[in-house]
Amino acid sequence: EETSHKLRPSIHLARNVSAGESANSENLKICRPNGGIAPMHFEDLIGRKFSTTLDRGKPVAWEDFD
């Protein structure tokens, strides 16, 4: 079960983002491995502002937003 959990997709950054930038379909992507927010929340993140500068490829966490 732990292995299958790691292989589930999650939301990651498609490119570097700056603090105050809004999340959108161009800077977020769904990919494996798990480690970020579940894909079912993708639409919930659109328009939310990032609280800090983040690097491409990072799994997205709720704490990354204002």
All heavy atoms as an XYZ file, in Angstrom:
516
protein
N       0.822     -1.204      0.000
C       0.000      0.000      0.000
C       0.861      1.260      0.000
O       0.548      2.215     -0.672
C      -0.942     -0.015      1.212
C      -1.823      1.219      1.331
C      -2.793      1.402      0.173
O      -3.216      0.400     -0.417
O      -3.113      2.550     -0.146
N       1.956      1.269      0.749
C       2.817      2.448      0.792
C       3.419      2.725     -0.582
O       3.499      3.874     -1.014
C       3.925      2.266      1.821
C       4.790      3.499      1.974
C       5.841      3.342      3.057
O       5.583      2.648      4.050
O       6.915      3.916      2.874
N       3.805      1.681     -1.290
C       4.371      1.852     -2.627
C       3.334      2.418     -3.578
O       3.625      3.339     -4.339
C       4.903      0.518     -3.169
O       5.914      0.054     -2.281
C       5.479      0.679     -4.552
N       2.109      1.904     -3.543
C       1.075      2.405     -4.447
C       0.726      3.857     -4.127
O       0.423      4.640     -5.027
C      -0.176      1.531     -4.393
O      -0.801      1.622     -3.136
N       0.803      4.256     -2.858
C       0.531      5.647     -2.481
C       1.574      6.571     -3.102
O       1.245      7.651     -3.605
C       0.519      5.792     -0.951
C       0.258      7.184     -0.486
N      -0.982      7.772     -0.588
C       1.075      8.118      0.052
C      -0.917      9.008     -0.128
N       0.326      9.234      0.276
N       2.828      6.167     -3.109
C       3.905      6.983     -3.679
C       3.762      7.132     -5.190
O       4.241      8.107     -5.759
C       5.263      6.375     -3.348
C       5.651      6.504     -1.897
C       6.993      5.872     -1.639
C       7.333      5.920     -0.162
N       8.598      5.252      0.126
N       3.140      6.161     -5.833
C       3.007      6.185     -7.283
C       1.789      6.968     -7.763
O       1.633      7.198     -8.957
C       2.956      4.760     -7.830
C       4.219      3.939     -7.608
C       4.022      2.518     -8.111
C       5.419      4.587     -8.270
N       0.950      7.403     -6.851
C      -0.218      8.189     -7.231
C       0.231      9.573     -7.700
O       1.212     10.112     -7.213
C      -1.163      8.346     -6.043
C      -1.805      7.055     -5.626
C      -2.679      7.248     -4.421
N      -3.144      5.965     -3.938
C      -3.657      5.753     -2.750
N      -3.783      6.750     -1.895
N      -4.058      4.558     -2.391
N      -0.508     10.153     -8.638
C      -0.141     11.494     -9.091
C      -0.493     12.568     -8.065
O      -1.324     12.351     -7.182
C      -0.961     11.675    -10.369
C      -2.094     10.736    -10.235
C      -1.622      9.594     -9.382
N       0.150     13.709     -8.191
C      -0.175     14.872     -7.368
C       0.165     16.123     -8.166
O       0.701     16.048     -9.274
C       0.579     14.841     -6.039
O       1.969     14.914     -6.230
N      -0.125     17.279     -7.611
C       0.093     18.542     -8.306
C       1.498     19.055     -8.001
O       1.912     19.113     -6.845
C      -0.970     19.573     -7.899
C      -2.365     19.028     -8.206
C      -0.731     20.900     -8.607
C      -3.505     19.860     -7.668
N       2.217     19.406     -9.066
C       3.584     19.918     -8.981
C       3.667     21.229     -9.768
O       2.783     21.542    -10.562
C       4.573     18.917     -9.603
C       4.670     17.641     -8.854
N       5.828     17.238     -8.225
C       3.769     16.653     -8.621
C       5.631     16.064     -7.655
N       4.386     15.692     -7.885
N       4.766     21.946     -9.586
C       4.977     23.180    -10.343
C       5.543     22.858    -11.718
O       6.521     22.128    -11.840
C       5.942     24.104     -9.600
C       5.383     24.703     -8.312
C       6.473     25.460     -7.578
C       4.208     25.611     -8.606
N       4.946     23.425    -12.748
C       5.409     23.233    -14.117
C       6.552     24.196    -14.452
O       7.302     23.970    -15.400
C       4.264     23.440    -15.093
N       6.682     25.271    -13.682
C       7.760     26.246    -13.876
C       8.000     26.984    -12.571
O       7.214     26.865    -11.627
C       7.427     27.218    -14.999
C       6.199     28.069    -14.739
C       6.008     29.095    -15.856
N       4.847     29.922    -15.646
C       4.767     30.925    -14.770
N       5.790     31.225    -14.000
N       3.664     31.637    -14.657
N       9.074     27.754    -12.488
C       9.346     28.558    -11.304
C       8.236     29.589    -11.125
O       7.735     30.136    -12.122
C      10.679     29.293    -11.435
C      11.866     28.356    -11.476
O      11.765     27.182    -11.127
N      12.992     28.861    -11.916
N       7.855     29.858     -9.885
C       6.845     30.875     -9.597
C       7.377     31.829     -8.531
O       8.229     31.461     -7.715
C       5.502     30.262     -9.131
C       4.871     29.425    -10.221
C       5.664     29.446     -7.866
N       6.858     33.046     -8.553
C       7.256     34.070     -7.589
C       6.165     34.272     -6.551
O       4.986     34.014     -6.825
C       7.494     35.400     -8.312
O       8.493     35.263     -9.279
N       6.551     34.765     -5.386
C       5.586     35.100     -4.346
C       4.597     36.113     -4.917
O       4.979     37.040     -5.628
C       6.298     35.670     -3.135
N       3.320     35.914     -4.648
C       2.278     36.806     -5.127
C       1.708     36.433     -6.482
O       0.666     36.948     -6.888
N       2.364     35.530     -7.187
C       1.878     35.076     -8.495
C       0.677     34.154     -8.294
O       0.614     33.394     -7.337
C       3.005     34.332     -9.215
C       2.701     33.950    -10.630
C       3.896     33.338    -11.344
O       5.039     33.478    -10.858
O       3.669     32.707    -12.384
N      -0.280     34.222     -9.208
C      -1.472     33.383     -9.118
C      -1.228     32.022     -9.757
O      -0.577     31.923    -10.806
C      -2.653     34.050     -9.824
O      -3.027     35.213     -9.142
N      -1.777     30.997     -9.153
C      -1.707     29.646     -9.712
C      -2.616     29.574    -10.938
O      -3.716     30.144    -10.943
C      -2.135     28.625     -8.672
N      -2.149     28.882    -11.971
C      -2.950     28.709    -13.183
C      -2.546     27.406    -13.871
O      -1.632     26.715    -13.414
C      -2.797     29.921    -14.111
C      -1.364     30.162    -14.516
O      -0.694     29.271    -15.031
N      -0.871     31.374    -14.278
N      -3.215     27.101    -14.963
C      -2.950     25.832    -15.649
C      -1.594     25.810    -16.348
O      -1.150     24.753    -16.782
C      -4.064     25.541    -16.655
O      -4.133     26.567    -17.618
N      -0.922     26.952    -16.450
C       0.400     26.987    -17.067
C       1.527     26.768    -16.061
O       2.610     26.346    -16.439
C       0.610     28.312    -17.794
C      -0.310     28.465    -18.983
C      -0.126     29.784    -19.692
O       0.835     30.516    -19.389
O      -0.960     30.081    -20.561
N       1.292     27.066    -14.787
C       2.366     26.870    -13.804
C       2.119     25.675    -12.878
O       2.933     25.401    -12.014
C       2.672     28.153    -13.006
C       1.484     28.726    -12.268
O       0.532     28.031    -11.946
N       1.540     30.023    -11.995
N       1.011     24.984    -13.068
C       0.733     23.762    -12.309
C       0.606     22.587    -13.267
O       0.141     22.752    -14.396
C      -0.576     23.894    -11.526
C      -0.647     24.971    -10.456
C      -2.056     25.006     -9.864
C       0.383     24.750     -9.372
N       1.018     21.401    -12.818
C       0.844     20.198    -13.626
C       0.581     19.017    -12.694
O       0.904     19.057    -11.506
C       2.068     19.924    -14.485
C       3.322     19.592    -13.694
C       4.493     19.328    -14.613
C       5.744     19.016    -13.808
N       6.866     18.664    -14.687
N       0.006     17.992    -13.239
C      -0.256     16.756    -12.488
C       0.740     15.714    -12.970
O       0.855     15.468    -14.177
C      -1.699     16.280    -12.709
C      -2.672     17.330    -12.173
C      -1.923     14.926    -12.044
C      -4.114     17.075    -12.525
N       1.483     15.138    -12.028
C       2.460     14.117    -12.389
C       2.760     13.224    -11.182
O       2.289     13.481    -10.081
C       3.735     14.747    -12.939
S       4.619     15.791    -11.794
N       3.535     12.189    -11.417
C       3.985     11.295    -10.362
C       5.408     11.665     -9.999
O       6.115     12.222    -10.819
C       3.941      9.842    -10.854
C       2.537      9.361    -11.030
C       2.544      7.871    -11.359
N       1.193      7.382    -11.395
C       0.550      7.039    -12.486
N       1.156      7.103    -13.649
N      -0.678      6.608    -12.431
N       5.903     11.358     -8.850
C       5.271     10.636     -7.752
C       4.434     11.556     -6.880
O       4.441     12.770     -7.044
C       6.461     10.104     -6.959
C       7.503     11.147     -7.136
C       7.304     11.663     -8.550
N       3.742     10.936     -5.931
C       2.928     11.674     -4.981
C       3.843     12.536     -4.120
O       5.042     12.387     -4.131
C       2.128     10.706     -4.111
C       1.007     11.381     -3.356
O       0.836     12.587     -3.429
N       0.258     10.600     -2.626
N       3.267     13.413     -3.362
C       4.051     14.286     -2.508
C       3.413     15.655     -2.409
O       3.762     16.461     -1.567
N       2.475     15.907     -3.298
C       1.782     17.188     -3.300
C       0.290     17.012     -3.066
O      -0.169     15.959     -2.636
N      -0.428     18.056     -3.398
C      -1.884     18.056     -3.258
C      -2.479     17.122     -4.311
O      -2.002     17.060     -5.449
C      -2.417     19.493     -3.428
C      -1.848     20.392     -2.313
C      -3.932     19.521     -3.433
C      -2.136     21.872     -2.485
N      -3.536     16.423     -3.943
C      -4.191     15.481     -4.855
C      -4.773     16.206     -6.073
O      -5.264     17.335     -5.958
C      -5.303     14.734     -4.125
N      -4.740     15.569     -7.252
C      -5.247     16.176     -8.480
C      -6.707     16.623     -8.409
O      -7.095     17.550     -9.108
C      -5.079     15.072     -9.523
C      -3.972     14.232     -9.007
C      -4.118     14.270     -7.506
N      -7.490     16.006     -7.550
C      -8.904     16.408     -7.445
C      -9.063     17.852     -6.963
O     -10.119     18.446     -7.115
C      -9.670     15.457     -6.526
C      -9.218     15.464     -5.096
S      -9.994     14.151     -4.151
C     -10.835     15.096     -2.913
N      -7.987     18.449     -6.434
C      -8.029     19.836     -5.951
C      -7.446     20.835     -6.952
O      -7.297     22.021     -6.621
C      -7.270     19.946     -4.624
C      -7.868     19.147     -3.527
N      -9.106     19.430     -2.984
C      -7.417     18.052     -2.882
C      -9.377     18.551     -2.039
N      -8.363     17.698     -1.969
N      -7.113     20.378     -8.155
C      -6.474     21.248     -9.153
C      -7.264     22.538     -9.363
O      -6.705     23.634     -9.281
C      -6.307     20.495    -10.475
C      -5.441     21.193    -11.474
C      -4.076     20.964    -11.502
C      -5.985     22.088    -12.388
C      -3.262     21.619    -12.422
C      -5.179     22.732    -13.305
C      -3.814     22.498    -13.330
N      -8.549     22.428     -9.622
C      -9.387     23.611     -9.880
C      -9.485     24.516     -8.650
O      -9.632     25.730     -8.793
C     -10.774     23.199    -10.353
C     -10.789     22.540    -11.721
C     -10.299     23.467    -12.829
O     -10.602     24.674    -12.787
O      -9.599     22.977    -13.735
N      -9.381     23.945     -7.452
C      -9.438     24.741     -6.218
C      -8.226     25.663     -6.091
O      -8.293     26.684     -5.395
C      -9.485     23.833     -4.980
C     -10.705     22.938     -4.965
O     -11.747     23.334     -5.524
O     -10.617     21.840     -4.392
N      -7.119     25.299     -6.718
C      -5.891     26.083     -6.615
C      -5.824     27.235     -7.614
O      -5.110     28.215     -7.372
C      -4.674     25.176     -6.821
C      -4.499     24.053     -5.805
C      -3.287     23.212     -6.162
C      -4.369     24.613     -4.405
N      -6.558     27.133     -8.716
C      -6.513     28.160     -9.753
C      -6.932     29.505     -9.158
O      -7.974     29.629     -8.526
C      -7.417     27.781    -10.947
C      -6.997     26.438    -11.543
C      -7.420     28.887    -12.003
C      -5.584     26.374    -12.069
N      -6.064     30.501     -9.347
C      -6.336     31.845     -8.850
C      -5.764     32.143     -7.474
O      -5.672     33.298     -7.079
N      -5.377     31.093     -6.737
C      -4.771     31.331     -5.420
C      -3.360     31.866     -5.608
O      -2.677     31.514     -6.559
C      -4.741     30.035     -4.608
C      -6.159     29.563     -4.239
C      -6.117     28.375     -3.345
N      -5.629     28.787     -2.030
C      -5.849     28.118     -0.910
N      -6.553     27.013     -0.935
N      -5.361     28.533      0.229
N      -2.920     32.713     -4.685
C      -1.603     33.340     -4.787
C      -0.566     32.555     -3.991
O      -0.822     32.132     -2.872
C      -1.669     34.770     -4.288
C      -2.634     35.622     -5.099
C      -2.134     37.013     -5.254
C      -3.126     37.851     -6.007
N      -2.978     37.761     -7.414
N       0.604     32.389     -4.593
C       1.713     31.723     -3.919
C       2.272     32.646     -2.838
O       2.401     33.854     -3.044
C       2.820     31.345     -4.918
C       2.416     30.264     -5.869
C       1.983     30.561     -7.151
C       2.460     28.938     -5.478
C       1.600     29.561     -8.022
C       2.086     27.928     -6.343
C       1.650     28.235     -7.616
N       2.602     32.083     -1.701
C       3.096     32.870     -0.570
C       4.602     33.079     -0.622
O       5.126     33.936      0.080
C       2.713     32.192      0.744
O       3.255     30.892      0.807
N       5.295     32.322     -1.446
C       6.750     32.412     -1.533
C       7.201     32.008     -2.928
O       6.430     31.434     -3.700
C       7.403     31.501     -0.457
O       8.802     31.716     -0.443
C       7.095     30.044     -0.682
N       8.434     32.300     -3.262
C       9.012     31.882     -4.533
C       9.332     30.388     -4.454
O       9.900     29.928     -3.465
C      10.292     32.698     -4.823
O       9.931     34.081     -4.902
C      10.949     32.254     -6.108
N       8.945     29.656     -5.502
C       9.105     28.199     -5.514
C       9.713     27.750     -6.837
O       9.495     28.377     -7.878
C       7.751     27.514     -5.313
C       7.020     27.856     -4.011
C       5.571     27.411     -4.089
C       7.724     27.217     -2.839
N      10.431     26.642     -6.795
C      11.117     26.126     -7.978
C      10.294     25.098     -8.739
O       9.539     24.316     -8.149
C      12.447     25.476     -7.578
C      13.443     26.489     -7.053
O      13.408     27.655     -7.493
O      14.264     26.105     -6.198
N      10.503     25.080    -10.029
C       9.874     24.120    -10.948
C      10.073     22.695    -10.432
O      11.143     22.350     -9.942
C      10.531     24.279    -12.313
C      10.081     23.292    -13.330
C      10.823     23.577    -14.640
N      10.525     22.544    -15.586
C      11.356     21.566    -15.926
N      12.574     21.521    -15.406
N      10.985     20.653    -16.792
N       9.024     21.872    -10.541
C       9.112     20.471    -10.166
C       8.729     20.173     -8.729
O       8.529     19.019     -8.367
N       8.615     21.203     -7.888
C       8.274     20.988     -6.482
C       6.830     20.516     -6.352
O       5.937     21.071     -6.985
C       8.454     22.290     -5.701
C       8.079     22.167     -4.232
C       7.966     23.540     -3.573
C       7.582     23.446     -2.127
N       6.282     22.826     -1.888
N       6.584     19.501     -5.516
C       5.199     19.145     -5.213
C       4.536     20.314     -4.475
O       5.139     20.914     -3.589
C       5.311     17.935     -4.295
C       6.700     17.413     -4.489
C       7.534     18.600     -4.862
N       3.329     20.651     -4.839
C       2.620     21.790     -4.255
C       1.920     21.359     -2.966
O       1.260     20.329     -2.923
C       1.612     22.354     -5.267
C       0.809     23.490     -4.682
C       2.332     22.827     -6.513
N       2.063     22.191     -1.929
C       1.393     21.958     -0.637
C       0.471     23.129     -0.339
O       0.669     24.239     -0.842
C       2.440     21.823      0.478
N      -0.557     22.896      0.483
C      -1.472     23.973      0.851
C      -0.716     25.145      1.487
O      -1.106     26.301      1.315
C      -2.551     23.452      1.797
C      -3.507     22.499      1.129
C      -3.613     21.159      1.341
C      -4.482     22.816      0.138
N      -4.572     20.612      0.536
C      -5.133     21.606     -0.211
C      -4.870     23.989     -0.500
C      -6.158     21.564     -1.166
C      -5.890     23.930     -1.445
C      -6.517     22.734     -1.770
N       0.373     24.866      2.174
C       1.146     25.905      2.858
C       1.856     26.830      1.879
O       2.375     27.885      2.286
C       2.182     25.264      3.792
C       1.590     24.467      4.931
C       1.121     23.074      4.500
O       1.691     22.496      3.539
O       0.182     22.565      5.129
N       1.907     26.473      0.592
C       2.567     27.294     -0.412
C       1.712     28.472     -0.863
O       2.154     29.294     -1.660
C       2.938     26.447     -1.644
C       3.972     25.376     -1.317
O       4.782     25.582     -0.393
O       3.963     24.333     -1.990
N       0.492     28.552     -0.364
C      -0.446     29.604     -0.786
C      -0.830     30.506      0.373
O      -0.843     30.090      1.515
C      -1.720     28.955     -1.364
C      -1.448     28.145     -2.593
C      -1.196     26.786     -2.486
C      -1.418     28.728     -3.841
C      -0.935     26.016     -3.611
C      -1.156     27.979     -4.975
C      -0.912     26.612     -4.858
N      -1.156     31.780      0.000
C      -1.646     32.725      1.011
C      -3.023     32.334      1.476
O      -3.769     31.693      0.825
C      -1.705     34.144      0.422
C      -0.306     34.741      0.284
O       0.605     34.336      1.008
O      -0.158     35.615     -0.598
